[in-house]
Protein backbone atom coordinates (compact mmCIF):
# COMPACT_ATOMS: atom_id res chain seq x y z
CA UNK A 1 0.00 0.00 0.00
CA UNK A 2 1.09 3.58 -0.64
CA UNK A 3 2.23 5.58 2.39
CA UNK A 4 -0.86 7.81 2.37
CA UNK A 5 -3.17 4.78 2.48
CA UNK A 6 -1.83 3.75 5.89
CA UNK A 7 -0.31 6.76 7.69
CA UNK A 8 -3.39 9.01 7.50
CA UNK A 9 -5.57 6.31 9.08
CA UNK A 10 -3.38 5.92 12.16
CA UNK A 11 -4.08 7.84 15.40
CA UNK A 12 -0.41 8.85 15.45
CA UNK A 13 -0.76 11.06 12.36
CA UNK A 14 -3.45 13.10 14.12
CA UNK A 15 -1.41 13.25 17.34
CA UNK A 16 1.65 14.55 15.49
CA UNK A 17 -0.36 17.27 13.77
CA UNK A 18 -2.73 18.11 16.62
CA UNK A 19 -1.54 21.73 16.76
CA UNK A 20 -3.08 22.86 13.47
CA UNK A 21 -3.83 26.57 13.55
CA UNK A 22 -7.62 26.70 13.26
CA UNK A 23 -7.72 30.50 13.48
CA UNK A 24 -5.29 30.79 10.56
CA UNK A 25 -7.32 28.24 8.56
CA UNK A 26 -10.60 30.09 9.16
CA UNK A 27 -9.05 33.43 8.25
CA UNK A 28 -7.63 31.89 5.06
CA UNK A 29 -11.01 30.44 4.08
CA UNK A 30 -12.75 33.76 4.73
CA UNK A 31 -10.23 35.65 2.59
CA UNK A 32 -10.40 33.01 -0.14
CA UNK A 33 -14.18 32.88 -0.45
CA UNK A 34 -14.36 36.67 -0.42
CA UNK A 35 -11.75 36.86 -3.16
CA UNK A 36 -13.69 34.38 -5.29
CA UNK A 37 -16.95 36.23 -4.54
CA UNK A 38 -18.79 32.93 -4.14
CA UNK A 39 -22.48 33.34 -3.44
CA UNK A 40 -24.02 31.75 -0.37
CA UNK A 41 -25.35 28.25 -1.06
CA UNK A 42 -22.66 27.74 -3.72
CA UNK A 43 -21.51 24.13 -3.87
CA UNK A 44 -17.90 23.58 -2.80
CA UNK A 45 -16.02 20.27 -2.88
CA UNK A 46 -13.28 20.02 -0.25
CA UNK A 47 -11.02 17.48 -1.94
CA UNK A 48 -8.79 15.57 0.50
CA UNK A 49 -10.64 17.13 3.42
CA UNK A 50 -8.92 15.17 6.21
CA UNK A 51 -10.82 15.64 9.46
CA UNK A 52 -12.91 18.36 7.89
CA UNK A 53 -11.74 21.60 9.50
CA UNK A 54 -12.05 23.54 6.22
CA UNK A 55 -15.31 21.80 5.31
CA UNK A 56 -16.92 22.67 8.64
CA UNK A 57 -16.00 26.32 8.45
CA UNK A 58 -17.11 26.61 4.81
CA UNK A 59 -20.46 25.19 5.84
CA UNK A 60 -20.70 27.67 8.73
CA UNK A 61 -20.18 30.45 6.17
CA UNK A 62 -23.30 29.27 4.35
CA UNK A 63 -21.90 27.06 1.60
CA UNK A 64 -23.14 23.66 0.48
CA UNK A 65 -20.10 21.45 1.10
CA UNK A 66 -19.03 17.96 0.07
CA UNK A 67 -15.88 16.76 1.85
CA UNK A 68 -13.98 13.90 0.19
CA UNK A 69 -11.03 11.95 1.55
CA UNK A 70 -9.37 8.57 1.06
CA UNK A 71 -9.05 8.01 4.82
CA UNK A 72 -11.99 5.95 6.08
CA UNK A 73 -11.16 6.88 9.68
CA UNK A 74 -11.28 10.60 8.92
CA UNK A 75 -14.60 10.31 7.12
CA UNK A 76 -16.02 8.21 9.95
CA UNK A 77 -15.03 11.01 12.32
CA UNK A 78 -16.50 13.68 10.01
CA UNK A 79 -19.83 11.91 9.57
CA UNK A 80 -20.86 13.03 13.05
CA UNK A 81 -20.93 16.63 11.75
CA UNK A 82 -23.05 15.98 8.68
CA UNK A 83 -26.20 17.96 7.95
CA UNK A 84 -28.36 18.70 4.93
CA UNK A 85 -25.71 21.04 3.45
CA UNK A 86 -22.58 19.23 4.69
CA UNK A 87 -21.78 15.72 3.49
CA UNK A 88 -18.67 13.55 3.64
CA UNK A 89 -17.65 10.59 1.47
CA UNK A 90 -14.65 8.28 1.13
CA UNK A 91 -13.09 9.01 -2.24
CA UNK A 92 -9.81 8.64 -4.15
CA UNK A 93 -9.07 12.01 -5.78
CA UNK A 94 -7.84 10.27 -8.94
CA UNK A 95 -11.34 8.97 -9.64
CA UNK A 96 -14.36 10.77 -11.06
CA UNK A 97 -16.48 12.79 -8.66
CA UNK A 98 -19.29 13.65 -11.07
CA UNK A 99 -21.64 11.83 -11.36
CA UNK A 100 -20.29 8.90 -9.30
CA UNK A 101 -20.16 10.80 -5.98
CA UNK A 102 -21.98 14.06 -6.66
CA UNK A 103 -25.07 14.29 -8.85
CA UNK A 104 -24.53 18.00 -9.52
CA UNK A 105 -21.45 19.96 -10.53
CA UNK A 106 -19.63 22.22 -8.11
CA UNK A 107 -19.00 25.95 -8.20
CA UNK A 108 -15.57 25.43 -6.68
CA UNK A 109 -13.18 22.63 -5.74
CA UNK A 110 -10.64 23.29 -2.98
CA UNK A 111 -7.54 21.12 -2.55
CA UNK A 112 -5.84 22.63 0.49
CA UNK A 113 -2.91 22.21 2.84
CA UNK A 114 -0.59 20.22 0.56
CA UNK A 115 -3.02 17.48 -0.39
CA UNK A 116 -1.50 17.02 -3.86
CA UNK A 117 1.77 15.48 -5.01
CA UNK A 118 1.40 12.10 -3.31
CA UNK A 119 1.56 10.01 -6.47
CA UNK A 120 4.66 8.62 -8.14
CA UNK A 121 3.18 8.58 -11.65
CA UNK A 122 2.47 11.92 -13.31
CA UNK A 123 -0.55 10.34 -15.01
CA UNK A 124 -2.10 10.02 -11.55
CA UNK A 125 -1.50 13.74 -11.02
CA UNK A 126 -3.24 14.40 -14.31
CA UNK A 127 -6.18 12.24 -13.25
CA UNK A 128 -6.75 14.63 -10.35
CA UNK A 129 -6.98 17.60 -12.70
CA UNK A 130 -9.24 15.67 -15.05
CA UNK A 131 -11.55 14.64 -12.20
CA UNK A 132 -11.74 18.21 -10.89
CA UNK A 133 -12.43 19.57 -14.37
CA UNK A 134 -15.34 17.21 -14.99
CA UNK A 135 -16.82 17.91 -11.55
CA UNK A 136 -16.86 21.70 -11.98
CA UNK A 137 -19.56 23.83 -13.54
CA UNK A 138 -18.45 26.13 -16.35
CA UNK A 139 -16.38 29.02 -15.00
CA UNK A 140 -16.03 27.17 -11.69
CA UNK A 141 -12.89 27.62 -9.58
CA UNK A 142 -10.18 25.15 -8.64
CA UNK A 143 -7.99 26.24 -5.72
CA UNK A 144 -4.79 24.22 -5.36
CA UNK A 145 -2.82 25.07 -2.22
CA UNK A 146 0.65 23.61 -2.58
CA UNK A 147 4.21 23.94 -1.31
CA UNK A 148 6.50 26.48 -2.96
CA UNK A 149 9.26 24.24 -4.32
CA UNK A 150 12.00 26.87 -4.06
CA UNK A 151 11.11 27.88 -0.48
CA UNK A 152 11.12 24.24 0.67
CA UNK A 153 14.61 23.72 -0.71
CA UNK A 154 15.88 26.96 0.83
CA UNK A 155 14.50 26.35 4.33
CA UNK A 156 14.77 22.59 4.83
CA UNK A 157 15.56 21.52 8.42
CA UNK A 158 17.18 18.09 8.27
CA UNK A 159 16.03 16.83 11.68
CA UNK A 160 13.68 17.86 14.46
CA UNK A 161 12.33 16.20 17.59
CA UNK A 162 8.90 17.02 18.96
CA UNK A 163 6.83 15.55 21.78
CA UNK A 164 3.07 15.23 21.48
CA UNK A 165 0.88 13.48 24.06
CA UNK A 166 3.99 11.91 25.67
CA UNK A 167 5.16 10.51 22.34
CA UNK A 168 8.56 11.69 21.13
CA UNK A 169 8.59 11.94 17.34
CA UNK A 170 11.86 12.17 15.44
CA UNK A 171 11.35 13.70 12.01
CA UNK A 172 14.12 13.63 9.42
CA UNK A 173 13.60 15.53 6.17
CA UNK A 174 15.41 15.12 2.87
CA UNK A 175 14.90 15.87 -0.80
CA UNK A 176 15.40 13.18 -3.41
CA UNK A 177 14.26 12.99 -7.03
CA UNK A 178 12.14 16.14 -6.67
CA UNK A 179 10.32 14.75 -3.62
CA UNK A 180 10.43 16.02 -0.06
CA UNK A 181 10.56 13.04 2.27
CA UNK A 182 9.67 13.07 5.96
CA UNK A 183 10.97 10.03 7.81
CA UNK A 184 8.99 9.72 11.06
CA UNK A 185 10.01 7.43 13.91
CA UNK A 186 8.76 7.04 17.48
CA UNK A 187 8.42 4.45 20.21
CA UNK A 188 5.34 3.44 22.22
CA UNK A 189 5.43 0.86 25.05
CA UNK A 190 8.83 -0.34 23.89
CA UNK A 191 7.67 -0.86 20.31
CA UNK A 192 9.31 1.13 17.50
CA UNK A 193 7.12 2.69 14.80
CA UNK A 194 8.22 4.02 11.45
CA UNK A 195 6.18 5.99 8.89
CA UNK A 196 7.06 8.41 6.17
CA UNK A 197 5.52 11.10 3.99
CA UNK A 198 6.63 11.70 0.42
CA UNK A 199 5.39 14.68 -1.58
CA UNK A 200 6.44 15.63 -5.09
CA UNK A 201 7.82 19.16 -5.41
CA UNK A 202 5.96 20.37 -8.46
CA UNK A 203 7.15 23.60 -10.00
CA UNK A 204 4.78 26.43 -10.82
CA UNK A 205 5.29 25.54 -14.49
CA UNK A 206 4.42 21.85 -13.95
CA UNK A 207 1.18 22.73 -12.20
CA UNK A 208 0.33 25.28 -14.89
CA UNK A 209 0.88 22.74 -17.66
CA UNK A 210 -1.47 20.22 -16.01
CA UNK A 211 -4.08 22.90 -15.52
CA UNK A 212 -3.94 24.10 -19.11
CA UNK A 213 -4.21 20.56 -20.45
CA UNK A 214 -7.52 20.08 -18.67
CA UNK A 215 -9.13 23.38 -19.50
CA UNK A 216 -8.10 25.67 -16.66
CA UNK A 217 -6.82 29.22 -16.74
CA UNK A 218 -4.64 30.41 -13.87
CA UNK A 219 -6.09 33.66 -12.54
CA UNK A 220 -3.80 34.29 -9.58
CA UNK A 221 -1.07 32.79 -7.40
CA UNK A 222 -0.83 33.74 -3.73
CA UNK A 223 2.20 33.09 -1.54
CA UNK A 224 0.68 32.50 1.90
CA UNK A 225 -2.56 32.08 3.85
CA UNK A 226 -2.93 35.86 4.14
CA UNK A 227 -3.29 35.90 0.33
CA UNK A 228 -0.20 38.02 -0.16
CA UNK A 229 1.64 38.22 -3.46
CA UNK A 230 3.57 35.11 -4.48
CA UNK A 231 7.35 35.44 -4.33
CA UNK A 232 9.42 32.59 -5.73
CA UNK A 233 12.20 32.91 -3.15
CA UNK A 234 10.30 33.78 0.02
CA UNK A 235 6.70 32.52 -0.16
CA UNK A 236 6.03 29.29 1.78
CA UNK A 237 2.91 28.45 -0.19
CA UNK A 238 1.92 28.33 -3.84
CA UNK A 239 -1.85 28.89 -3.76
CA UNK A 240 -3.12 28.61 -7.32
CA UNK A 241 -6.49 30.04 -8.33
CA UNK A 242 -7.68 28.36 -11.53
CA UNK A 243 -10.91 28.86 -13.43
CA UNK A 244 -12.47 26.34 -15.74
CA UNK A 245 -12.62 27.87 -19.19
CA UNK A 246 -15.96 28.00 -20.99
CA UNK A 247 -14.36 26.31 -23.96
CA UNK A 248 -11.73 23.71 -23.09
CA UNK A 249 -8.82 22.95 -25.40
CA UNK A 250 -9.57 19.23 -25.05
VENMOGI-V789037 format. One record per residue. RES is the residue in three letters. PHI is phi in radians with two decimals (NA if undefined). PSI is psi in degrees with one decimal (999 if undefined). OMEGA is omega in whole degrees, 0 to 359 (NA if undefined). Layout:
RES	PHI	PSI	OMEGA
RES	PHI	PSI	OMEGA
This chain:
UNK	NA	147.9	177
UNK	-1.19	155.2	185
UNK	-0.99	-37.6	184
UNK	-1.31	-13.0	178
UNK	-1.45	-12.7	180
UNK	-2.02	-49.8	187
UNK	-1.05	-43.7	183
UNK	-1.18	-19.8	181
UNK	-1.60	-2.7	179
UNK	-1.52	152.0	175
UNK	-1.17	-23.1	184
UNK	-1.21	-33.1	176
UNK	-1.03	-45.8	182
UNK	-1.27	-29.3	175
UNK	-1.19	-44.6	182
UNK	-1.06	-38.0	184
UNK	-1.88	34.3	184
UNK	-1.40	2.0	180
UNK	-1.88	29.9	176
UNK	-0.96	142.1	182
UNK	-1.54	96.4	183
UNK	-1.20	-35.3	179
UNK	-1.12	-43.2	178
UNK	-1.09	-42.5	181
UNK	-1.10	-42.3	181
UNK	-1.19	-38.6	177
UNK	-1.12	-42.3	178
UNK	-1.04	-46.9	181
UNK	-1.11	-40.5	178
UNK	-1.08	-47.3	179
UNK	-1.08	-41.6	183
UNK	-1.15	-48.6	181
UNK	-1.18	-32.6	175
UNK	-1.17	-42.0	179
UNK	-1.08	-41.7	181
UNK	-1.34	-13.2	181
UNK	0.96	44.2	179
UNK	-1.31	133.3	179
UNK	-1.30	150.5	174
UNK	-1.01	146.7	184
UNK	1.33	1.3	173
UNK	-1.06	149.3	179
UNK	-1.61	124.3	179
UNK	-2.12	131.8	173
UNK	-1.75	121.5	176
UNK	-1.66	97.8	189
UNK	-1.55	122.2	189
UNK	1.19	61.3	189
UNK	-1.40	-11.7	183
UNK	1.02	-133.9	180
UNK	-1.52	15.3	163
UNK	1.46	18.6	184
UNK	-1.14	-38.9	178
UNK	-1.25	-40.6	180
UNK	-1.03	-45.6	182
UNK	-1.09	-43.9	182
UNK	-1.23	-38.7	176
UNK	-1.01	-41.7	179
UNK	-1.15	-39.1	177
UNK	-1.10	-28.4	178
UNK	-1.36	-6.7	176
UNK	1.85	12.3	180
UNK	-1.66	154.3	175
UNK	-1.55	114.4	194
UNK	-2.10	136.0	171
UNK	-2.08	114.2	178
UNK	-1.69	129.0	182
UNK	-2.18	136.6	178
UNK	-2.73	150.1	179
UNK	-1.30	-24.3	184
UNK	-1.33	114.1	179
UNK	-1.13	-36.7	180
UNK	-1.14	-40.6	179
UNK	-1.13	-43.5	181
UNK	-1.18	-37.2	176
UNK	-1.05	-41.9	176
UNK	-1.10	-44.8	184
UNK	-1.20	-27.9	184
UNK	-1.04	-22.8	180
UNK	-1.23	-14.4	181
UNK	-1.78	1.8	184
UNK	-1.11	149.0	171
UNK	-2.60	-169.7	186
UNK	-1.14	-24.5	180
UNK	-2.01	13.3	177
UNK	-2.44	112.5	182
UNK	-2.23	151.5	178
UNK	-2.27	141.7	179
UNK	-2.48	147.4	171
UNK	-1.31	129.0	185
UNK	-2.78	139.1	173
UNK	-1.57	120.8	187
UNK	-1.10	-13.3	178
UNK	-1.40	-10.7	184
UNK	-1.79	160.4	184
UNK	-1.11	138.2	175
UNK	-1.63	-46.0	180
UNK	-1.81	129.0	359
UNK	-1.72	12.6	185
UNK	-1.11	-41.8	183
UNK	-1.85	-41.8	182
UNK	-2.09	128.8	182
UNK	-1.37	-16.6	179
UNK	-2.21	152.9	182
UNK	-1.37	156.8	186
UNK	-1.68	156.0	174
UNK	-1.46	-24.2	179
UNK	-2.73	147.2	172
UNK	-2.14	125.9	178
UNK	-1.91	128.7	173
UNK	-2.15	99.9	196
UNK	-2.02	159.3	171
UNK	1.08	49.1	177
UNK	0.95	59.2	178
UNK	-1.89	27.1	179
UNK	-2.41	151.6	179
UNK	1.77	12.4	183
UNK	-1.42	-15.9	191
UNK	-1.71	142.8	180
UNK	-1.28	-37.7	186
UNK	-1.61	128.0	181
UNK	-1.12	-22.9	177
UNK	-1.15	-30.4	175
UNK	-1.20	-37.5	174
UNK	-1.06	-43.0	180
UNK	-1.14	-34.1	179
UNK	-1.07	-33.4	178
UNK	-1.11	-48.1	179
UNK	-1.09	-39.8	179
UNK	-1.12	-44.3	179
UNK	-1.08	-43.9	179
UNK	-1.11	-42.7	181
UNK	-1.04	-45.3	182
UNK	-1.25	-20.8	182
UNK	-1.56	-10.4	183
UNK	-1.66	143.2	169
UNK	-1.21	160.3	177
UNK	-0.99	137.7	181
UNK	1.20	11.6	176
UNK	-1.23	163.4	185
UNK	-1.87	142.3	172
UNK	-2.11	116.9	179
UNK	-1.85	117.7	181
UNK	-2.03	108.0	182
UNK	-1.70	111.3	189
UNK	-2.33	167.8	175
UNK	-1.23	143.7	170
UNK	-1.43	111.3	185
UNK	-0.89	-47.8	184
UNK	-1.15	-42.2	180
UNK	-1.11	-41.2	179
UNK	-1.03	-45.7	181
UNK	-1.17	-33.7	182
UNK	-1.35	-23.3	189
UNK	-2.08	10.6	185
UNK	-1.04	128.3	172
UNK	-1.81	119.5	190
UNK	-1.16	-34.4	182
UNK	-2.62	140.7	173
UNK	-2.55	152.4	178
UNK	-2.16	130.0	180
UNK	-2.39	145.7	180
UNK	-1.98	126.4	178
UNK	-2.32	125.1	180
UNK	0.88	46.4	178
UNK	1.17	13.7	175
UNK	-1.88	125.2	179
UNK	-1.63	113.1	179
UNK	-1.71	130.0	171
UNK	-1.83	122.9	184
UNK	-2.08	118.0	177
UNK	-1.94	130.5	183
UNK	-2.01	142.1	176
UNK	-2.63	165.4	176
UNK	-2.14	127.4	179
UNK	-2.55	131.5	178
UNK	0.89	46.5	178
UNK	1.08	27.4	174
UNK	-2.15	140.1	168
UNK	-1.63	129.3	185
UNK	-2.06	126.4	173
UNK	-1.85	117.8	177
UNK	-1.75	117.0	190
UNK	-2.03	120.5	178
UNK	-2.24	148.3	177
UNK	-2.86	167.1	183
UNK	-2.26	135.4	177
UNK	-2.32	124.8	179
UNK	0.90	41.2	177
UNK	1.39	0.9	180
UNK	-1.85	128.0	180
UNK	-1.43	139.6	177
UNK	-2.16	144.9	182
UNK	-2.47	122.5	174
UNK	-2.34	166.9	175
UNK	-2.59	159.6	173
UNK	-2.13	141.8	182
UNK	-2.45	114.8	184
UNK	-2.19	130.3	180
UNK	-1.26	134.3	179
UNK	-1.59	82.7	178
UNK	-1.21	141.0	173
UNK	-1.44	164.6	176
UNK	-1.02	-36.1	180
UNK	-1.21	-39.9	178
UNK	-1.04	-49.5	181
UNK	-1.08	-41.4	180
UNK	-1.10	-37.6	180
UNK	-1.16	-42.8	176
UNK	-1.05	-45.9	183
UNK	-1.06	-46.8	182
UNK	-1.10	-38.8	181
UNK	-1.04	-32.3	184
UNK	-1.91	26.9	167
UNK	1.51	24.4	179
UNK	-1.90	147.6	171
UNK	-1.98	130.1	178
UNK	-1.38	121.2	180
UNK	-1.60	-35.7	188
UNK	-2.85	151.3	172
UNK	-2.25	122.6	177
UNK	-1.80	157.0	186
UNK	-1.84	-5.9	179
UNK	-2.83	-179.3	184
UNK	-1.38	-1.3	172
UNK	-1.64	5.2	181
UNK	1.01	43.9	174
UNK	-1.55	163.3	185
UNK	-0.98	139.9	178
UNK	-1.29	132.5	176
UNK	-2.23	122.5	188
UNK	-1.02	-34.9	184
UNK	-1.51	-33.0	193
UNK	-2.05	-11.5	183
UNK	-1.44	128.9	178
UNK	-1.28	-28.3	184
UNK	-1.98	162.7	173
UNK	-2.30	87.5	186
UNK	-1.68	103.5	185
UNK	-1.59	130.6	174
UNK	-1.88	108.8	178
UNK	-1.90	151.8	173
UNK	-2.21	136.3	178
UNK	-1.24	123.8	181
UNK	-1.24	149.3	178
UNK	-1.09	-38.2	179
UNK	-2.13	109.1	181
UNK	-1.30	152.8	174
UNK	-1.26	-20.8	184
UNK	-1.28	999	NA
